């Protein structure tokens, strides 16, 4: 779902950069420094997740994990995802430096949304937690795909078809992430019962 260099229009690039910068500033201001290790680990998981590719027809897509990151970090998802995307762009040329702001916003804004929408369910038990985990994993990918598609469509009408294909191609990834997030949430909750119930800073 990374948008490469030279694809987006200048207004979209500028708007994405401003929104990403604002989100990162809020995330850093609200970051609980006792959770820096957690932020670093989840940022690394986001980075590694891009290396796990899922075949989709003649192409492929990769895991995103932004929903889980959002539920765990809240607004701190912005700096965590920014670091992961920067390393992906520099080391593997996934996305581009000029598109970094747009790519960051497209991944991190859904993460924050998942925090507000599904974190209360993750703090529960049993079926409620499982449903919240699935929605968190699938919802994060869905919202990111929609924002990425919107970025393309708003740049040029010629990208509308590509935007539609992008969203459809990520349906299997949404389902896979939803199912993967269930055991991950169960593990984190068992390892630290306060992981999802603790109040996020800010």
N, C-alpha and C positions, 0 to 999 in steps of 0.2 A: 504493500500500500504506500510505499515511498514514492513521492513525486520527484522526478529528476530535474536537473538543471535545464533551463531553456524552454520549459513547458508552460509555466504559469505567466500571466500578465503582471506587469509592475504593480498595479493597485492591489492585486491579490497577494503578491509577495510582501508588499509593505504592510497590508492589513494583518497578515499572518504573523509577521515579525513583531508588530506592536502588541497583538493579543498574546503571543507567546512570552514576550518580555514582561507584560503585565502579570500573566499567570505565574511566571517564574519568580517575580518579585514577591507576589503574595505567598507563594509556596515557601520561599526562603524566610520570609518574615514569620510565618506560622510554624516553621519547622521546629519540632521539639528535638533539641540536640542530643537528648538521651536515645533518640531513635535513628541516629546517623548511620549506625551499622545496618539497621533494617533497610534504610533508604538505599545504601550502597549495594546490599545483597539483591534487592528487588530491581535496581537499575541494571545490575549484572545479569539477572534473569531475563529482563527485557532484551538486553543485548544478545544473549545466547539464543533466546527464543526465535530470533530472526534467522538463525541457522537451521532450524527445524522446518523443512519444507514439506508441504502437503500437495501431492499431485492434484491438479484441477484441469481436467481435459488435456489440452496440449501445453498448458502452462502449469504454474504452481503458485502456491501462496504459503505464507509462513505464519507461525504462531505470533500472537501480539502480546497477550497477558496484561493488557492495560486495565481491564476490568478489575482483576485481582490486585494490581498495583494501586489502583484508585481506592479500593475498599480498605486497603491496608494503610495508605499514606495520606489520603485526602489531597489537599492542595500541594503537598510536597511531591505529588506525582509529576508536576511540571518540571522541577529541576532534575528529578530522577530520570524522566523520559528524555529530557534535553541532553543529558550526558550520554545516554545510550544511543540516541540518534546521531549525536556528533561523532561518536566512535564508529558507528556503522558507516557514516558518510565518508570519514577520513580513511578507514581501513579497508572497506569493501565497496566504496562508491555506491552504497544504497542511498538513494535520494541525492540531494546536493546541498552545498553550503548555502547558496542563495535561497533554496526552498526549505531550509532548516526550520525557520519560524513557522511556516505553514504546516510542515510535517509534525512539528512539536505540538502545535495547537490541535491538529486533527487527531492526535493520539491521546494527549493529556486532558483535553476538555471532556471527552467521554469518560476518562478515568475518574475525574472529579464528580461527574454526574452519577457514575456508578456508586461512588461513596455515599452520596446523599440518598440515592434511591434504594440501595440494597444492603448497605452496612447494618442497618437495624435487624434485617433478617439473618445476617451472618452471626450476629451476637446471640441468636437464639439457639435452639437445639433441634435435632431430628429432621423432619421433612421441611420445616421452615428454613433451616440452614441450607439444606440441599437445594431447595428451590432458589433461594437467594444466591447461592454459589453459581448455579447454572445460569441464572439471569445475568449475574455479574459478568461471567466469562463471555457469554454470547452477546450481551448487550453492549459491552465495551467494543467488541469487534464491529457490531452493526452500526453503532454511532460513528465510529472511526471511518468505516467504509462510506457512510452517508456524507460525512464532512469532506472526505477526500473527493468523492464524486461531485459534491457541490463546488469544491475548489476548481475542478476541471471544467464543469459546466459553466461556471461564472466567468471563466477565462475566455472561452470560445464556444459557440454553439456546435462547432464541429466535434467537440469532445463529449457531447451529451451521450452518444451511443457508447463510447468508451466508458463513461461514468456508469451507465446502466450495467454493462458487462462486468465492471469492477465489483459492483455490489453483489450481483448474482454469483460471481466466482468465489466470493467470500462466505457464501451460505454454508458450505461444508466446514470452513474454518470456524464459523460461529458455533456450529453444533459441537465440533471437536473441542473448542475452548470451553464451552459450557460444561461438557462432560469432564474435561480435565480439571476444571476448577473445583469441582465437588470434592474429590479426594485431597486436593491441595488445601482447601479450606478446612476439611476435617483434620488433616495432619497439623496444621497451624493451630487450630483450636485445641487439639489434644496436647500439643507441646506447650502451649501458653494459653490457658483458658481466658485470660484477659486480653488476648491479642486484638479481637474485634470489638470487645465491649469497652475498652479503655477510651476515654475521650481524647480526640485529636486536638492538638494545640490550635488555638485560635477559634 
